[in-house]
């Protein structure tokens, strides 16, 4: 398949002082210019089946107490039909749509309208206006790093509501979990489609766009490198680091609240998974400036892979453990969990040790 010709890119020096031709680098780094049959088949498979995979897991938890073989066994043995399972699935509701719209709007406001103040009083934390890596076209984007601030304010509001304000039930996410899934899918597809149209007709940086000539690959992997609206709203950083990751720990807290509502206590397993995943999320926001120089920002273009993935795949599949614990009453044994804690603590940070992820300085990934 013919690839779009590459623009002339100025030369730049690498970390060791050796001059590199960015034209060659652009062809070698980042998403493909050409698509082989295997990549295309993989892309089409994911576009077709990834939404159903998420639905299957969530439906199994809702209707079969997270027994993943339950739906298959019921269908094979004739105890249920696909139409029966679908009929039991809660539809999108006005309440869920309003909640999700309010949630995303709130995160957009925190991202764009509230400059970071945490870096002024937290020793070692780097926030505020920071520069990203040099793009293949030689562009250096600036970012308002305020993710830790957004996470803290969101969770302070959550706890204030739970203990003082009582504006909504702490179980609100659990109680609207599947209707919210439909809202997340709508946003994921909407932003991915908008990003593709924007890449064709009004890109932020046309020289950083990549076209393969294949619609499905372009939609999945993205055309624009750093699509933006205005000066500060960067699609990639926002969707990678706001609606899904900030929500991750709120979802866990809501599921813990549901467990307490159902069983009058919160199990040690629920506490442990909440704490460990919260450490991971806080670590992400503490190192958000460093994240600007990693593979996620320096490599990926913004398409369905990130747009839908951040809205749906991340918050719904990363919280499956807690969804399962929410309906269990067993308190468990602390000693057993203590033995597993080192593994649970180390595993989430494994990807950060990958050489491809450690693109900390400008030019390293090129």
Legacy VTK file of the C-alpha trace (Angstrom):
# vtk DataFile Version 3.0
C-alpha trace
ASCII
DATASET POLYDATA
POINTS 366 float
0.000 0.000 0.000
1.454 3.334 -0.994
2.620 5.539 1.825
2.285 9.293 1.954
5.547 11.015 1.097
7.434 12.268 4.112
7.982 16.010 4.617
11.454 17.469 4.835
12.411 17.689 8.480
15.321 19.761 9.785
18.295 18.003 11.271
18.732 17.940 15.037
21.335 16.711 17.482
20.803 13.623 19.596
21.848 13.276 23.239
25.368 12.169 22.335
25.852 15.143 20.041
25.601 13.160 16.811
23.496 14.807 14.111
20.519 12.737 13.058
18.306 13.211 10.026
14.762 13.547 11.348
13.356 12.581 7.974
14.725 9.078 8.438
13.683 9.069 12.084
10.123 9.988 11.224
9.815 6.996 8.939
11.289 4.625 11.504
9.620 5.844 14.682
5.950 6.147 15.512
2.988 4.487 13.862
3.417 2.993 10.404
3.339 4.776 7.061
2.383 1.519 5.364
0.104 -1.283 6.585
0.773 -4.977 6.074
-2.043 -7.506 5.991
-1.445 -8.746 9.544
-1.589 -5.239 11.026
-4.747 -4.481 9.082
-6.388 -7.742 10.196
-5.441 -7.001 13.817
-6.848 -3.480 13.604
-10.155 -4.659 12.130
-10.395 -7.413 14.759
-9.943 -4.915 17.592
-12.360 -2.409 16.108
-15.003 -5.126 15.787
-14.511 -7.103 18.976
-12.881 -4.918 21.662
-16.216 -3.231 22.583
-17.868 -6.658 22.857
-15.013 -7.958 25.006
-15.568 -5.119 27.480
-19.334 -5.690 27.401
-18.867 -9.433 27.977
-16.730 -8.922 31.083
-19.050 -6.304 32.559
-22.165 -8.331 31.725
-20.639 -11.463 33.307
-20.022 -9.537 36.521
-23.524 -8.072 36.487
-25.479 -11.223 35.653
-23.164 -14.102 36.613
-21.238 -12.776 39.639
-18.129 -12.368 37.456
-18.111 -16.054 36.420
-16.670 -15.522 32.954
-17.677 -18.960 31.686
-21.246 -18.554 32.953
-22.763 -16.882 29.864
-21.097 -19.334 27.483
-22.204 -22.351 29.490
-25.778 -21.081 29.703
-25.967 -20.443 25.961
-24.368 -23.774 25.015
-26.625 -25.745 27.355
-29.735 -23.877 26.257
-30.439 -22.258 29.621
-30.209 -18.788 28.088
-30.209 -17.092 24.714
-28.316 -14.029 23.613
-31.586 -12.122 23.562
-32.207 -13.087 27.203
-28.812 -11.780 28.266
-29.270 -8.570 26.309
-32.749 -8.055 27.780
-31.237 -8.082 31.288
-28.627 -5.475 30.364
-29.494 -2.015 31.690
-29.865 0.565 28.892
-28.454 4.063 28.850
-30.436 6.384 31.111
-30.882 10.134 31.338
-29.350 10.072 34.809
-26.234 8.277 33.560
-25.906 10.669 30.615
-26.165 13.663 32.932
-23.644 12.195 35.379
-21.144 11.388 32.652
-21.517 14.782 30.985
-20.998 16.500 34.339
-17.962 14.315 35.044
-16.194 15.009 31.749
-17.052 18.719 31.882
-15.655 18.964 35.411
-12.398 17.306 34.343
-12.103 19.577 31.287
-12.488 22.629 33.536
-9.871 21.364 35.986
-7.524 20.646 33.077
-7.883 23.908 31.180
-8.968 26.550 33.680
-7.034 25.924 36.881
-3.248 26.407 36.650
-1.270 24.085 38.865
-0.453 25.253 42.385
0.754 21.941 43.857
4.321 22.461 42.594
4.557 25.606 44.717
4.365 23.745 48.023
5.112 20.035 47.317
8.894 19.406 47.439
10.097 17.352 44.501
6.904 17.660 42.479
7.283 19.190 39.005
4.103 20.780 37.702
2.889 23.920 36.000
3.891 24.798 32.437
6.312 22.209 31.052
7.712 21.346 27.633
7.186 18.035 25.893
9.650 16.220 23.646
10.529 17.487 20.186
8.120 15.982 17.648
9.343 14.493 14.350
8.448 17.807 12.675
10.516 19.761 15.208
7.602 21.086 17.277
7.959 21.473 21.054
4.538 21.566 22.704
3.926 23.153 26.086
1.634 21.544 28.639
-0.106 22.694 31.798
0.814 19.863 34.172
-1.933 19.833 36.801
-3.026 16.199 36.969
-2.108 15.700 40.621
-4.066 18.820 41.470
-7.100 17.575 39.509
-6.894 14.190 41.243
-6.644 15.755 44.712
-9.507 18.221 44.178
-11.741 15.520 42.703
-11.155 13.174 45.616
-11.474 15.917 48.225
-14.881 16.702 46.745
-15.759 13.006 46.776
-14.905 12.583 50.469
-16.559 15.865 51.386
-19.747 14.638 49.749
-19.553 11.221 51.404
-19.059 12.600 54.917
-20.540 16.115 54.907
-22.498 17.276 51.889
-24.477 14.158 50.890
-25.204 15.493 47.400
-25.153 11.951 45.999
-24.678 8.403 47.232
-21.069 7.118 47.283
-22.411 4.058 45.438
-23.550 6.194 42.503
-20.937 4.795 40.101
-21.731 1.180 40.981
-25.469 1.811 40.745
-25.122 3.273 37.226
-22.185 1.160 36.058
-23.596 -0.287 32.819
-25.562 2.824 31.755
-22.310 4.749 32.220
-20.607 2.187 29.970
-22.811 3.259 27.066
-21.988 6.915 27.757
-18.254 6.144 27.807
-18.575 4.323 24.479
-20.377 7.277 22.920
-17.626 9.665 24.034
-14.889 7.262 22.931
-16.272 6.912 19.419
-17.184 10.595 19.168
-13.739 11.893 20.112
-12.001 9.309 17.896
-14.131 10.268 14.909
-13.623 13.979 15.562
-9.856 13.462 15.833
-9.793 11.698 12.468
-11.831 14.417 10.744
-9.647 17.061 12.361
-6.516 15.320 11.124
-7.766 15.448 7.540
-9.192 18.961 7.454
-7.721 21.151 10.210
-4.762 19.505 11.960
-2.871 21.300 14.706
0.480 20.419 13.101
0.089 19.105 9.550
3.758 18.053 9.322
3.289 15.668 12.273
0.338 13.863 10.655
0.653 10.379 9.195
-1.579 8.869 6.508
-1.466 5.273 5.329
-4.229 5.388 2.737
-6.148 2.827 4.798
-9.255 4.138 6.561
-9.360 1.481 9.303
-5.709 1.863 10.272
-5.916 5.647 10.246
-9.035 5.529 12.442
-7.540 3.030 14.877
-4.005 4.393 15.244
-4.722 8.059 14.585
-3.546 10.652 12.100
-2.563 13.618 14.247
0.362 13.358 16.615
-0.773 16.002 19.098
-4.288 17.215 18.249
-5.222 20.306 20.207
-8.032 22.796 20.609
-6.797 26.200 21.657
-3.507 26.664 23.444
-3.764 24.138 26.260
-6.347 21.450 25.501
-4.205 18.554 24.297
-6.338 15.524 23.385
-3.641 12.969 24.081
-2.649 14.151 27.556
-6.234 14.849 28.600
-7.697 11.508 27.594
-4.644 9.545 28.727
-4.623 11.201 32.109
-8.028 12.560 33.106
-11.431 10.883 32.512
-10.126 7.332 32.919
-7.251 7.505 35.390
-8.800 10.058 37.748
-11.991 7.999 37.646
-10.107 4.758 38.351
-9.746 5.407 42.080
-13.234 6.944 42.343
-14.683 3.769 40.809
-12.791 1.699 43.387
-14.128 3.857 46.219
-17.685 3.585 44.927
-17.384 -0.210 44.747
-16.009 -0.265 48.289
-18.989 1.820 49.406
-21.312 -0.684 47.728
-19.624 -3.542 49.555
-20.173 -1.763 52.857
-23.808 -1.097 51.941
-24.394 -4.773 51.090
-22.397 -6.420 53.870
-21.967 -3.707 56.545
-18.180 -3.907 56.292
-15.313 -3.484 53.831
-13.071 -6.513 53.413
-9.303 -6.391 53.720
-9.035 -7.467 50.068
-11.067 -4.434 49.036
-8.908 -2.147 51.172
-5.704 -3.621 49.784
-6.620 -3.336 46.110
-7.878 0.233 46.676
-4.603 1.226 48.335
-2.305 -0.434 45.793
-4.120 0.922 42.765
-4.298 4.375 44.365
-0.501 4.290 44.816
-0.143 3.518 41.115
-2.464 6.372 40.109
-0.777 8.889 42.423
2.602 7.797 41.084
1.357 8.497 37.547
0.289 12.036 38.419
3.388 12.726 40.499
5.470 11.878 37.426
3.196 13.507 34.848
5.976 15.818 33.630
8.219 12.795 33.083
5.301 11.138 31.277
5.554 13.802 28.551
8.847 12.221 27.431
7.615 8.615 27.369
6.428 6.361 24.572
2.741 7.196 25.126
3.221 10.848 24.267
6.300 10.610 22.019
5.171 7.660 19.904
1.397 7.249 19.663
-0.800 9.278 17.378
-4.294 10.017 18.677
-6.966 7.724 17.279
-9.517 5.173 18.429
-6.803 3.232 20.208
-6.364 6.086 22.698
-9.719 7.864 22.423
-11.934 4.837 22.985
-9.343 2.942 25.002
-8.956 5.697 27.605
-12.701 6.231 27.903
-13.819 2.594 28.007
-11.085 -0.038 28.199
-9.105 1.550 31.026
-11.855 2.407 33.558
-13.923 -0.716 32.917
-11.331 -3.479 32.676
-8.756 -2.099 35.114
-11.397 -2.096 37.871
-12.718 -5.635 37.356
-11.022 -6.884 40.544
-12.818 -4.314 42.661
-16.104 -4.976 40.863
-15.785 -8.621 41.883
-14.914 -7.782 45.495
-17.920 -5.447 45.828
-20.386 -8.331 46.101
-18.207 -10.621 48.241
-18.553 -10.652 52.019
-15.463 -12.705 52.933
-13.073 -10.788 55.088
-10.098 -12.924 54.032
-6.827 -13.314 55.870
-4.362 -10.444 56.074
-1.389 -12.814 56.066
-2.400 -14.233 52.692
-2.705 -10.808 51.145
0.543 -9.701 52.760
2.375 -12.504 50.928
0.928 -11.323 47.617
1.483 -7.629 48.263
5.082 -7.455 46.956
3.989 -8.893 43.601
0.918 -6.677 43.451
3.027 -3.655 44.277
5.792 -4.348 41.754
3.737 -5.528 38.758
1.976 -2.228 37.941
5.351 -0.491 37.638
6.871 -3.152 35.382
6.094 -1.261 32.188
7.879 1.813 33.501
11.149 -0.139 33.477
10.807 -0.938 29.777
13.477 0.870 27.710
10.818 2.077 25.253
8.873 3.651 28.125
11.893 5.445 29.549
12.095 8.198 26.950
12.901 10.844 29.527
14.853 13.316 27.457
14.264 15.113 24.224
15.550 13.233 21.206
15.933 9.882 22.992
12.972 8.380 21.190
14.227 9.557 17.829
LINES 1 367
366 0 1 2 3 4 5 6 7 8 9 10 11 12 13 14 15 16 17 18 19 20 21 22 23 24 25 26 27 28 29 30 31 32 33 34 35 36 37 38 39 40 41 42 43 44 45 46 47 48 49 50 51 52 53 54 55 56 57 58 59 60 61 62 63 64 65 66 67 68 69 70 71 72 73 74 75 76 77 78 79 80 81 82 83 84 85 86 87 88 89 90 91 92 93 94 95 96 97 98 99 100 101 102 103 104 105 106 107 108 109 110 111 112 113 114 115 116 117 118 119 120 121 122 123 124 125 126 127 128 129 130 131 132 133 134 135 136 137 138 139 140 141 142 143 144 145 146 147 148 149 150 151 152 153 154 155 156 157 158 159 160 161 162 163 164 165 166 167 168 169 170 171 172 173 174 175 176 177 178 179 180 181 182 183 184 185 186 187 188 189 190 191 192 193 194 195 196 197 198 199 200 201 202 203 204 205 206 207 208 209 210 211 212 213 214 215 216 217 218 219 220 221 222 223 224 225 226 227 228 229 230 231 232 233 234 235 236 237 238 239 240 241 242 243 244 245 246 247 248 249 250 251 252 253 254 255 256 257 258 259 260 261 262 263 264 265 266 267 268 269 270 271 272 273 274 275 276 277 278 279 280 281 282 283 284 285 286 287 288 289 290 291 292 293 294 295 296 297 298 299 300 301 302 303 304 305 306 307 308 309 310 311 312 313 314 315 316 317 318 319 320 321 322 323 324 325 326 327 328 329 330 331 332 333 334 335 336 337 338 339 340 341 342 343 344 345 346 347 348 349 350 351 352 353 354 355 356 357 358 359 360 361 362 363 364 365
